[in-house]
Amino acid sequence: MADHQHENWPAVARRSAYTQTYATADKTHANMTSAAMPAGGTGAAAGGWDTAGNRDQAIAEFAALRNDVIDLKQLVNALIDDLQVLGLVG
């Protein structure tokens, strides 16, 4: 006796609707642009985070991390769009 449960899955699955308020979609999953930050804290003894160079690096890495999150959001939107076209999600 063959297992035919997979044939009925779309008919019995409850599809929840996705609300996409961020509408930009992109199917290119880019490489990370942010890098690991060096350990640190405040003061020279804790890694030198009191220097302008380290603060500038932190600001640059924050901006790169934001770009990485935007790229991921665009990829997720593209996946949702494709799944909606296939009728797999609402």
PyMOL commands that set and color helices and strands:
alter all, ss='L'
color gray80, all
select helices_A, chain A and resi 5-12+44-46+52-85
alter helices_A, ss='H'
color red, helices_A
deselect
rebuild
show_as cartoon
